[in-house]
Amino acid sequence: MTQIISSPASTGAPIASPALPPAPRPKTSLFSTIGQDAPAGLVVFLVALPLCLGISLASGAPLLAGVISGIVGGILVSSLSGSAVSVSGPAAGLTVVMLSAIASLGSWPAVLAATVVAGVIQILLGVARAGIIALYFPAAVIRGMLAAIGIILILKQLPHFFGADADYFEDMKFLQIDGLNTFSAIGAAVKALSPGSVLVGSVALALMLLWNTAPVRRQSWARLVPGALIAVLAAVAINQLLKSLAPEWQVRPVHLVKLPVLSSLGQLADEMTFPDFTALRKPATYGVAFTIAIVASLETLLSVEAVDNLDPQKRHTPTNRELLAQGTGNLVSGLLGGLPLTAVIVRSSANIAAGGQSKMSAIIHGILLLISLLFLGSILNLIPLSALAAVLLLVGFKLTTPALYRKQWALGREQFVPFIITIVAVLFTDLLKGVSIGLVLGFFFILRDNAKAGSYLRRDEAAEAAEGETASHMHLRLPEHVSFLNKASIVTTLEQLPAGSRVILDGSRSDVIDQDVLEAIEAFRQAAPARGIELELRGIRQVELGTH
């Protein structure tokens, strides 16, 4: 409800001079921070590699499709994007869409054709400047999404840390494809614990924690090498040592990275799948393409908004340019036989945590994916998955620290409730459904607050004193832009005016008054005489109210 206050007296306070615009950031070369970007790119590559392979398996696509998507996302999309630290690649949020698409279209090449069309749709969305919808995501929901992803990372990586889960992908769903849920999978992993995986993962985690301590960080050489890289190298060395000294403790092959080993470019070409454009004759292809485009665009916009919040330099990603970059990436990925891609939070978070400073780190990660595919498959297949799980456990904790919850609580109920509801919803459904629930709740609080502040009502005490009357003189001034969101506030304020009042309803400063509000004002004007209210309209023509 609008608060009634007395007319303020003039304070004679000086008018503040307008704030100066922020100084522009100095332009830097992509290679000016290569010392931090190269190691960060290596860490992101190590995290992205098994995710690319696992998401391919979960999507029912050829194993190579995820790696191709990661290469395109790393090299092409990062080059076109305006984001400094986000990383793009295949996302688990699209796995169900892919399984459904393959079933409805009948073949993987037909799905590739739909992916190409989806890329074109995203490019058109970018041209149409549809990225502006990212500005309407409430901050509490974005923070809740990040915190939920942190919790999910921790919960989902524990089975890999224990060496008891052969699946390894960015599964954000509570109910997994294998019939387990997030919590039952951890219980099953504890029962099938692998001592070698736990040892390797524990050493990797301890090294990363040690690397983040002040005595180590004060060393200049330590700041050039990310702790995650040291942890992975140590994990490989320990597992090879176990192979000789205690074979029964060695990490089982099923819990190592699995990359296709190719011997030539010709073999790579033989392994690739290309789109079947005859599928464009089927109407179902366009339905699949539209679904891919919308889901990928929403995940991308949510991700870049979240990554901008994580970026220590607080740089802003131009969302329309991001849609253009993602659309181009999906078009090319589809042409080359890759999965659809989006901006992804987990790999972006790993990039930031590893010290990535510019888009060069994401480009390097894409180059390393390409090199690994061609030359390093047999070497990378020595990396234990429990070591990579340790990397993601630390990333997850950084996303959901206790300090974040204390901060949201201190901001009040309007910020804390959408934050915590988003976390719970994401944990027990999936990313898009959970965020949608959080957005609905966030918009409820926005609408409620808007209903409290739709107009400015004051008592005109000077007019009352001059006329010597006991009747209230009220002045209700409408805001500059009166939309349907202001209707509840204005109607509530008018209903609470005391009987016998003299009321000035002032729209002289309003540029636009929504038709719904005009109709509500007309209804009040007609009912006012019965309540003894004398109404004067200013800046609101009665012809607009529908009276002739």
C-alpha positions, 0 to 999 in steps of 0.5 A: 500500500502507498504510504501517506506522508505530509508534504516535506519542507524544502531543505535547501540542500545543494544539488549533487553533481552527476557522478562521473562515468567509470573509467574505461578498462584498458585494452589488453592483448589476448596474450598479455595474460598468457602466463595465467591463461595457459595453466588455467586452460590446461586445467579446464581441458582436464575437467572438460575432457571426461565431461565431453565423453560422458555427455556423449554417452548420456545423450546416446550420441557417438563418443566423438560428438562430445569432443567435437562440440568441446573443440568448437566451443573452445576455439570458435565460440570463445573467439566470437564471444564477448565473455572473458572467462566463460567456457562453452561445450556440450551440456548435460541439460541437453542430454534428455533433449538429445535422447528424445530427438534421436528417438523422434527423428530416427538417426543421429545424422538427422539430429545433426541437421536439426542442430544446424537449424537450431544454430541458425535460430540462435543467430536470428535471436541474437540479431533480434536482440533477444539477449535482453531477457538475461537482465530480468533474472533476479540476482537471488535466483542466480546466486541460488543456481550457483550455490545449487550447482556447487552442492550438486558438484560435491554430491555428484563427484563423491561416487567418482572420488570413491572410485565406484561409479563408471558414469562420469558426466555433468548430470544435473538431475536428481533422478539419474538415468541409471535408476539411482538418485543423487543420494542413493548413488553416494550410498552405493559408491560407499559400499563399492569403495575403491581404496586406490581411487580414494587414495589418489583423490585424497592426495589430489585434494590435499595438494590443492588445499595446500596450494591455496595456503598463504605460504605457498601462494607467496611463492612467485612460481606457485602462482604460475602453476595451478594446484589442480595441474599439480594434483592431476600430475601427482595422481597419475604418478601415484597410480603408476607407482601403485601398479608396481608396488600394490597392484590390488590398489591400482585404480581400475581401468573403468575409472580412468579417462577414456579417450579414443586413440586415433593414429591419423587425420584420416582415421578421425575423418572416418570416425566423424558423422555428418548431417543428413539434410534430407531430414529437413523435409520432416516437420518434426526436425524443426520442432527438435531444432526449436527445442534445442535453440530455446533450451541452449539459449536459456542455459547460455544466458543463465550461465553467462549471467552467473559467470559474470557474477563469479568473475573477480573483475566483474566484466559484463558479457554482451548477451546478444553477441553471446547468442550470435556466438553460440548460434554460430558454434551450434551451426558448425558443431552440427556440420562437423558431427558434434553435440549442441553446445552452450555456455557451461558453468562448471567448466567456467567456474573451473576456469575462474578458480584456476586463474583464467584472465581472458578468453585465451584460456578457453581457446587453449582448452579447445586447442588442447582438446583437438591435440589430445584427440589427434596425438595424446589419447594414450597418455591422457587415458592414464588420468584417474577420474578420482583426481578430476573429481577432487578438482570439481569438489573444490570448485563446488565448495567455492560456489556454495560457501557458508559465507554466501548463505550468511550474506543472503540471510542478511539481505532479508526475506525477499532475497533469502527465500527465492535464493533457498527455494532455487537451491532446493528446486535445482537439487531435486529436479534439474537446472532449468526446472529449478531455476524456473521455480526460482524465477517465478518466486522471485517475480512474485516478490518483485510484483508484491514490492511493485504493488507497494510503490506504484504511486505517491500519495500525500496530504495537502495540509496547506490547502486544508489550513487555508480552507479551514475544513476538516475534510482531507485534501489528498494528492495522488501523483502517478509515476512517469510510466504507469504499467499494469504492474502499478494497477494493484498499488493504485487501486488499493490506494484509492480504495483506502481513501477516507470518505468525504475526501477531496482528491487530486489524481495527477497524471500530468508527469506520466508519459504512458498510462496503461489501459488497465489502469485507466479503466480502474481510474474510471471505475473509481471516478464513477464510484467516488460520489457515492463515498462523498469523494470529490475527484479532480483529474489532472493530465488524464483525459476522460476520452482515454477512460472510455467516456464519450 
